[in-house]
Amino acid sequence: MRDLGSFSAIVTHVLDYKGPDNPPGPHNGWEGLKAFTVYIIGVYGPDEVSIGAKRAYDLGEDDGILKLKPRTIDAVQIRSRKERREIDQMLREDL
């Protein structure tokens, strides 16, 4: 188990990220961010592909206060081989 910090810290990290040959984050600030999905990825030794879960959030204002609104009650497990290969591809692209 690992504590990744607050959602604010995670989103700020993403907004500040500069990928290979990419400009800073896709939104460059909270005001452009409308939604995001958090992926939790793990590697299981004997298996050749990753395992994981995901949960999507929308950002909205309530009385001038920015609030996160989850789209689902629980995280969705990533189980299919196709989705697991897609996770592996995302990780490879980010190396």
Kinemage of the C-alpha trace (Angstrom):
@kinemage 1
@onewidth
@group {chain A} dominant
@subgroup {mainchain}
@vectorlist {calphas} color= white
{ca met a 1} P 0.000 0.000 0.000
{ca arg a 2} L 1.244 3.480 -0.799
{ca asp a 3} L -0.213 6.901 -0.008
{ca leu a 4} L -0.136 9.058 -3.134
{ca gly a 5} L -1.255 12.228 -1.362
{ca ser a 6} L -4.282 14.419 -1.907
{ca phe a 7} L -6.207 14.708 -5.175
{ca ser a 8} L -4.963 18.278 -5.359
{ca ala a 9} L -1.346 17.076 -5.241
{ca ile a 10} L -2.001 14.379 -7.862
{ca val a 11} L -3.789 16.730 -10.272
{ca thr a 12} L -1.181 19.469 -9.808
{ca his a 13} L 1.517 16.924 -10.640
{ca val a 14} L -0.342 15.931 -13.815
{ca leu a 15} L -0.902 19.550 -14.853
{ca asp a 16} L 2.803 20.310 -14.400
{ca tyr a 17} L 3.987 17.148 -16.175
{ca lys a 18} L 6.088 17.564 -19.288
{ca gly a 19} L 6.168 14.375 -21.294
{ca pro a 20} L 8.678 13.603 -24.012
{ca asp a 21} L 8.175 16.201 -26.761
{ca asn a 22} L 4.933 17.421 -25.133
{ca pro a 23} L 3.981 20.831 -23.755
{ca pro a 24} L 3.159 21.151 -20.039
{ca gly a 25} L 0.017 19.241 -18.944
{ca pro a 26} L -3.064 19.088 -21.150
{ca his a 27} L -4.880 21.835 -19.253
{ca asn a 28} L -2.120 24.040 -17.787
{ca gly a 29} L -4.324 24.956 -14.840
{ca trp a 30} L -7.314 23.921 -12.807
{ca glu a 31} L -9.670 26.227 -14.726
{ca gly a 32} L -9.386 24.080 -17.874
{ca leu a 33} L -9.757 20.759 -16.082
{ca lys a 34} L -13.269 19.292 -16.362
{ca ala a 35} L -12.734 15.598 -15.583
{ca phe a 36} L -10.036 13.013 -15.016
{ca thr a 37} L -9.601 9.307 -14.408
{ca val a 38} L -7.276 7.832 -11.793
{ca tyr a 39} L -5.702 4.479 -12.672
{ca ile a 40} L -4.164 2.278 -10.000
{ca ile a 41} L -1.779 -0.167 -11.614
{ca gly a 42} L -0.007 -3.155 -10.149
{ca val a 43} L 2.261 -5.842 -11.468
{ca tyr a 44} L 1.678 -9.441 -10.523
{ca gly a 45} L 4.887 -11.460 -10.842
{ca pro a 46} L 3.768 -14.630 -12.650
{ca asp a 47} L 1.506 -12.756 -15.070
{ca glu a 48} L 2.881 -10.895 -18.087
{ca val a 49} L 0.426 -7.989 -17.996
{ca ser a 50} L -0.519 -5.452 -15.343
{ca ile a 51} L -3.582 -5.476 -13.099
{ca gly a 52} L -5.491 -2.434 -11.994
{ca ala a 53} L -8.556 -0.383 -11.232
{ca lys a 54} L -9.851 2.992 -12.338
{ca arg a 55} L -12.224 5.656 -11.120
{ca ala a 56} L -13.422 8.727 -13.019
{ca tyr a 57} L -14.158 12.132 -11.511
{ca asp a 58} L -15.819 15.294 -12.767
{ca leu a 59} L -14.893 18.733 -11.450
{ca gly a 60} L -17.633 21.203 -10.733
{ca glu a 61} L -18.286 24.325 -8.740
{ca asp a 62} L -20.672 24.564 -5.813
{ca asp a 63} L -21.086 28.098 -4.412
{ca gly a 64} L -17.737 29.074 -5.943
{ca ile a 65} L -15.894 26.101 -4.433
{ca leu a 66} L -14.267 23.584 -6.774
{ca lys a 67} L -15.440 20.059 -5.920
{ca leu a 68} L -14.655 16.573 -7.166
{ca lys a 69} L -17.637 14.398 -8.038
{ca pro a 70} L -16.969 10.685 -8.570
{ca arg a 71} L -18.893 9.106 -11.445
{ca thr a 72} L -19.273 5.788 -9.637
{ca ile a 73} L -19.514 4.643 -6.023
{ca asp a 74} L -16.603 2.217 -6.329
{ca ala a 75} L -13.514 1.877 -8.457
{ca val a 76} L -13.923 -0.298 -11.544
{ca gln a 77} L -11.561 -3.261 -11.705
{ca ile a 78} L -9.633 -3.668 -14.920
{ca arg a 79} L -9.961 -7.370 -15.660
{ca ser a 80} L -10.055 -8.021 -19.361
{ca arg a 81} L -6.856 -8.956 -21.121
{ca lys a 82} L -7.494 -6.195 -23.685
{ca glu a 83} L -7.743 -3.478 -21.014
{ca arg a 84} L -4.672 -4.832 -19.248
{ca arg a 85} L -2.677 -4.681 -22.505
{ca glu a 86} L -3.884 -1.098 -22.997
{ca ile a 87} L -2.527 -0.215 -19.539
{ca asp a 88} L 0.818 -1.746 -20.439
{ca gln a 89} L 0.853 0.292 -23.670
{ca met a 90} L 0.108 3.518 -21.746
{ca leu a 91} L 2.999 2.769 -19.399
{ca arg a 92} L 5.374 2.042 -22.305
{ca glu a 93} L 4.450 5.343 -23.980
{ca asp a 94} L 5.228 7.248 -20.785
{ca leu a 95} L 8.740 5.809 -20.346
